[in-house]
């Protein structure tokens, strides 16, 4: 039974009790109705409390049970009825607040398309997304959401990609450009060709992660449980003193009524779910409320290099003819044939333009941006793991590793080496550029108090040190296999620790860390599934935003709980004097509920 149905049922029972008392002048019947309902509710709460204790946790339920029983025993059954309404009504209000806080997450689900308009032989038919094959032509009508990633077939398009990239400015695309699912089409129909199946699309990955977050809203750390034992003891002590002084058992009920712990039970969960919603609005999907408390306490952070601190996209750094390389080598062969950078690039592009190798693709993109025209190529041969051999105008060219080409040792991080007729003529060097926000993000992490910032990477120490120096990271561990990264995370003294990564190889580390953060859902579902937080936008600075939002959420949650505790304690002292009847105390308790809940909802905006 949902909390709303329980609330309706309690109202019906309350109405029956009121009719019996005031309509038929049957106070005994009214008392019996309330006593039976109160007894059943107290018994169900007691059973739940036993289950909680067996699981190793404890809470404030005992105080609520005691308050119901005490009011029933002293005949204050109307106060008991108000407490029952307060408990069930508070849970219903929590559901409403949680629904409001989840609104930002649910909006993604609402935008998720169910079908795609597939164009087949000039006819358009609707297919379920999982039935659409790679290479299908889709018609996207005006203002529709792109259902699957693809390439634009139409001449031009204007898309709103805010839900995917966070960029509010419309993205203007031309034929051949990549189209992201989740983007909203403009005012004209367009056609795209799918490049992936629906389940691998950017937006569908986000939708799946949102569904996962929606499915686990109840796994919150009950912040109030930390205060449960002292608060309960204080309530019992005040009630005991009131009874000892007055000798009236009604005082016990009057004290315990205002001590009913609904604000404590509700405030923290509502603050956490509000913080989750706020975080999603800022580009970070937190899968579970327990992550917020861990993230707020985090003092150490590990970051992968490739794809996390860097963009993870290999690109040409420079084209270096042998004249520039050997000018610093004492045994330079001055009779060696010389090539300009443009000529060397043309040769490399000619041999590598049809290769699927990641470095070859980077060379091709670099050359095409400069409108390089390839030469006439013949007899191209690929030597697995080493490089390629091809003939241009009767000359034999080799491109590949230094040992394959016969190139001398050098300090290049990543490079293609080139030889003509077994004579070394130059190299093309590559680099993985820094994320533009990387340096400021690391600086901000230091500002907000993370005491230990460490880079974990599989790259060699020379490459890692260069990147670390540029962004300001002092602690580096390089040449690591995925399982070796785990040892640093497991044995870190700076608990709880965060791990930020992007690829499949980072998944074990993300799962091992106290808080795993996957940057970009398009980088791999394994990493996203292993992480506790997924950055929906490909922006490293959202790591600091997530930490700051979590800390702010925890601050608001504590304040909301403490507000409830302080007001309750003040009212308990007043009730101990006998000036607050039990029924009035129960009404005051409702006011405390509302104050605590409204304060906790501040976490939606901070």
N, C-alpha and C positions, 0 to 999 in steps of 0.2 A: 504494500500500500504506500502510495506517495505521501509526502508530508502535507501536500495540499488536501488530499482526501482525508488524512488524519485530522487536519484542522477543521474541515467541514463536519466530520463526525463528532468532534468535541463540541462544536457550536450547536449541533443538533441535540446532543446530550445536555448541554448547558441550558438550551431552550426548554427541554423537557423538565429539567429541575426547576427552572423559573416558573413554568406553568403550574407545576405541582405545588410550589410554595405559594405563589401569589394568586394563581387562578383557582385552585381548588383548596387552598389553605391546608396543605398537607406537608408541613415541614419535615416530617419523618421520612416521607417518600422522597422528597428532594435530597435529604441527607443520604439516604440509601443509594440513590442514583449516583451522586457525586462520590460517595465512599467506594462503591464498586468500581467505578471508572478509575478513580485515583489509585485504588489497590492494584488493579490490573496494570496500570501504567507503571507504578512503582515496582511491581514484580518483574515486568519486562525490562525495566532499566537495571534492576538488580542482576538479572541474568546476563545482560550485556556487560555490566561491570565485572562480573565474574570472568567472562570470556576475555575481557581486556586485561585483567590481572594475570590470567593464565598465560597470556601472550608476552608477559614481561613488562607491560605498560601499566600506568596508573593514571587516574584522571580526577575530575571534580564531580563525577556523577553521584558519589556517596552523599554529598551535601544536598543535591536536589532530591534524592530519595528520602533523606532524613526530613527535609522541609515538608514534603507531601505527607509523610507518615505522621509527623508531629502535629500538623494542622488538623489532620483527620482525627487523631486521638483526643485532642482537646476540644473537638466539636466545631472548629473553625473551618467548616467544609466549603464555605464560599471562598475563603482565602485559598484553600486547596485547589478549588476549581480555577481560580485565576492563575495559580502557579502552573496548572496543567495547560491552560490556554497559552501561558507565557512560553512554556517549553516547546509545545507543538507549533505555536505561532512563530517563535524564534527560528525554528528549523525551516519553516516555510519561507520566512523572510530571508534566511540564508540562501535558500534555493533561488529566490528572486534576485538577490544581490549577486550570486554566482552567475546567474543567467545574464545579468547586465555586464558583469566583468568579462564574460566569455564572448560578448557580442563581436569584438574585433576578430577573435579567432573564427567564430561561426561565419563571418562575412566571407571568408575565403571559401568555405563549403558552399555557400549560397551562389557564389560566382562560378563554381565548377560546372562546366557543361557536361551533359549526359550523352549527347550524340554529336556526330560530325557530318557535315554535308559533303558527301563524296561525289565527285564529278566522274561519270563513266560514259564515254561516247556521247558527249554533249548532254547527257541526262544527269540530273542531280538526285541522289538517293541518300536518305539518312541511315547511318550505321551507328551501332553502339561503339564507343571508343575502342574497346578491346578487340573489335573486329576490323579496325582500320589497319592496313598493311603499310610497311615502309614504301615510300615512293608514290603513295596515293595523292591525287590532286583534290584539295579541299576548297570549297567555296565558303568564304567568311563574309557573312552579311553585315551591314552597317551596325555598329555598336555591339556586335557579338564578341564573346571571349574566344581567343584562339585556343582550340582544344588540344593541339599536339604541336610539338616543335617542328619547324621545317624551314624551307627557303622560299622567299617571295618570288612568285611567277609573274605577278602583275608588274606593270612598269614602275609604280610607286605606291606607297602606303604611308599612312600616319597612324601610329599606334600609341596608346596610353599604357605604359609598362610599369605604372606605379606599384601595382600589387605584387610585381615580381622583382623589380630592381629598386623600388623606392624613389625613382626619379619621376618627379611630377611633370617635367617638361615633355611634351609629345615627341616621340622618336620618329623621325622621317626616314623611311627606308626606300631603297631602289631595288630593282629586279636583281635577284641573286643574293640579297642580304639575308642574314639569319633572322628568323621570326620566332620569338619565345612564346610558348603557351602561357596562358594567363593574362597576356596583354589584351587590351580592349581595342577593337578595330575602330576606325574613324567613321566618316559619313558615307564612304563609298564601299561597295563590295569588292573584295580582292580574292585572289587565288594563291594558295601556297602548295608546295609539295612537301610531304612529310619526310623527315629524315630519321625518325625513331618510332618505335611503337608507343602507344599512349602511356603505358606504365613507366616508360623511361623519360617522359616529358618533364620539363622543369616544373610546371604547375602541378602536375599529378603527384610529383614527389612531395611538394609542399602540402597538398591536400591530404596525403597519407599521414604525414607528420602531424598535421592538425588533428586528424581523426584519432591518432594515438594520444595526443595531449588531451583531447576531449574525453577519451575513454578512461583516463586516470586522474580525475579531479579530486578524488577523496584521499589520496595518499599524502596528506599534509602532516607536517610536524605540528602537534598541538602545543603551541607555545605556552598556552595556559597551564599545561600539565606541570611545568616547572614551578608554578606558583600554587599548584593544587594542594599539596600537603600543608605548607604553612598557612594558606588561606583557610583551609578546612579546620585546622587546629585552632586558629584565631577565632573562627565562628563558634566552635564548640566551647571554647574558653569563655567567650563573652556571654553565650547562652547559659552556660553553667553558673557564672557569677550572677547573672540577672536572676536566675532561679534561686540561688543561695541567699541573695539579699531579700528578694520579695516573697519567696516560698510559693510563688504562683507558677504552675507549669505552663500556663498560657504564654508567659514571657519567653519560654524556649521557642515556641512556635513563632512568636512575633519577631524574634531575632533571626531565626533560620529562614523566615520568609524573605527578608531583605538580603539575606546572604546567598540566596539561590544563584548558582554560578553561570547563568546563561550568557552574560557578557564575555566571560572568560572562554566559554565553549565556542562562541561565534566569532569573536573579534579577529583572532589570528587566522583562521581559514579564509575569512572574507578578505582580509588584507593580502594574503598570499595569492588568492585567485585574481584579485585586482592587479597585483604586481605582475602576474603572468600575462594578463591582458595588455598592460602598459608596455611590457617588454616586447610583445609581438608587434605592437604598433611601432616600435622602434627597431624592427628588423631582426629580432632574436626570438625564436620559438623555444620556450622553456617547457620541456615535456612533463615535468612533475613538480608539484609545489615544494617538495622536500629539497629540491635543488636550490631554491631561493635562499634558504638558511645557510646551506653549505657555501654558496657563492658569496654571501655577505661576509662570511668569516674567512674566506680564502686569503692566504698570505704568500703563497708561492705559485708560480705559473711556468709551465713548460710550453715551448712553441716549436713546431716543426718549421723547417726552412722553406723548402720548395712548395709553392702553392699557398703558403700561409704568410710568411714574411715577404717572400717574393711572389710574383704574379703566376709563376709556374708555366710561363710561356717562353720557350727558347727562341731567341731572336739573334740575328747577326749583330755582332758588336763592331767588327771592322774587317776589311779585306786588306791583308798585309803582304805585299810583294816581297820577294827574297831580298831585294836591295835594302828594305827597311829592317828586315830581321837580322841579316848578316853584318850590317854596318857596325854592330857592337861585338862581333866575333873576330878575334885576331886573325884567323886563317881564312878570311873572306876571299873567295875566288873571283877576282875582278874580271875574269874572262867569261863568267857565267852569263847566260842570256837573261836579259832584263825584261820584265813585264810591268805595265802600270796596274794600278788597282782596278781600273775599269776593264782592262783586258783579262786580268785574272778572274774577275767576277763573271765575265762572259764565258770563259772556259768552264768554270765550275757549274754555272747555270746550265750549260749545254749538256753536261753529263748527268746532272742531278735533277733535272726538271720533271722526269717521269717517276722518280723514286718516292716511296711512301715513308722513308726514314724521317724521323722527326727533325734532324738537322738539315736534311735535303729540302724538306718543306719550308724550313725557315729561310734557306738560301733562295728558294724559288720566290717566296713572298717578297724578300728583300730586292731581288733582281726585277721582279715585275713592277714593283713600286717605282723603280728607276727606268722602266721601259727598256730593259736590256733585251736585245734581239739574239736568240741562240744561234750558234754556228751549225754547220752541217756535220752531223755525227754519224759514225758507222761503227759496227762491231762492238757494241756496248756489252760488257761482261761484269756481272756482280760476283765478288768474292765474299762469301758469307762471313760476316764478323770482322772483315778487314776493310773493304772499300769497293770501288768500282774501277774498271779499266775501259777506256774508249779511244777511238781514233778520230782525229779531226785533221782533215787535209793531209792524211798520210802520217801524221805524228801521233805517237801513243802517249796518252795522259793517264796518270793514276791519281785517284783521290781517296783519302781514307786516313788510317792511323799513321803515326810518324814512322813506325817500324815497317809498315807496308810500303810507304812512299820512299823511305830512306832519308827522312828529315832528321836534323840534329835535335838534341834535347833543348827544351825551352821552358818558359814559365807560363805558357798558355794554360788556362783552366780547361776550356773545351774548344776544340778546333778540328777543322778539316785540313789536311796537308795535301799539297799538289806537286806532282812531278811531271816533267815533259821529257820523254825518252830517257827515263830513269834519272833525270837531273832535277833536283829540288828547285821549285820556282816560287813558292809562297804558301800562304795559309789563309784560311777564313776562320776567324774566332767568333765564339758565341757567348752569350750571357743570358742570365735569367734576371730580368729587371726587378728592382724593388717595387713593392706596392707603394703608391704615392703617399698613403696614409701610415705606412709602417713606422717611420721614425717618430712621428708625433704620437702614435699610439703607445709605443714603448715608453716615451717620456711621460705620457699621462698615467700609465700603469705605475710608474715610480712615484708620481705625485700623489696618487690615491692610496699609497702605502703598501704595495706588494713588495715584500722584502727580498724576494728571490725570483729573478727572471732568468730563465735558462733556455738555450737553444739546443734541441736534440735533432740531429740530422744524419742521414746516411751518406752525405757528401763528405769529401775529404776536408781536412782541417784548414787547408789553405783557402778553399772556396768559402767555407763556413766562417772563418775569421774575417774575411773581407766583408761579408754581409753583416756580421755581428758588429763590426766596427762602425759601419755606416749607420746602423740604427741605434747603437748605444747599448748592446748587450755584452756583458762581461763574462758570463759563464757559458761555455760552449762545450758540447760533447759531440764529436764528429765520427764519421765512418761506422755508424751504428746500424745493426740489423734491427728489424721490428721488435724482436724479443728482448734485445739489449736495452731498448728504450724503457721497457717495463721496470727494469731494475732500479733505474734512477727515480722513477715515479713511486715505486713501492717503498723505497728506503729514504725518501725525502723527509727531512725533519720539519719542513714547513707545511704542516697539515692544517686545514685541507688544501689540496693542490689542484690547480687547473691544468688541463692539457688542451692545447689548440692545434688541430690538424685538419687536413682536407682530403686525404686519399685513403684507399683501401689499406695501405700499409700502416696507416695511423690508427686503424680501428682498434687493435688490441690496447694501445696506449690510451685511447679515448675511453674505452670501457674500464680500464684499470684505475684511472685517475678518479679522485673524489668528484670532480666536475669535468666532463668531457665536452669540448665545444668544437663542433664541425663547422668550418667556414664554407658556405655555399652548398646548397643541396644538389647542385649539378655536378659536384665533384665525385660523387659515388654514393650509392645508397648504403653500402656497408658502413662507411664512416658516419653517415647521418643516423643510421639505426643504432650504432654503438654509442653515440654522443647523448649527453643529457640536454644540451642546448644546440640548436641548429641556427646559424646565422642565415636568414633568408635572403639577405643582400650580401653580395660579395665584397664586404667591407670590414676590414680588421678592426676598425675603430668601434664597431658594435660590441666588441668584447668588453671594453671599458664602460660602455653604456649599460651593458647587462649587469656588470658588477655594481655600478652606481645605483641602478634601479633596485637591485636586490637589497643593497644596504638601506636605501630609503624605505623600501617595503618593510624590512625588519624593524626599522625605527618606528614606523607608523603602527605596526602590529604590537610592538611592546607598549607604545603609548596608549593604544586603544585598550589593551589588557589592564594596564595600570590605572587608567581612568575608571574602568569598571570596578577594580579592586578598591581604590580609594573611596569612591562613592559608597560602595557596599559597606566598607568598614565604618564610615561615618554614620550611615543609617543604622548599622547594627548597634552602635553605642547609644544612638537616640532611642531605638526600639527597646533597648535594655531598660530604659527608664519607664516604659509603659505608655508613652505618649503617642505611639504609633500603633493603632490596632492592626491586627494581622491582615485584614482585607485591604487597608490603606497601604500597608507595607508591600503587599503584592502588586498594587497599582504602581507604586514607586519603582518596583523592580522592572516593570515594563518600560518605564522611562529610561532607566539605566541601559536596558537592551538597545533601545533606539539610539541613544547617545553613542554607545560603543560601536554599533554597526555603522552609523553614519561617519564616525571618525575613521573607522577602518577603510571605508570606501575612498578616503583621500588617496589611498595608494594607487587608484586608477590614474591620477594625474600627478601625484607627488607633492 
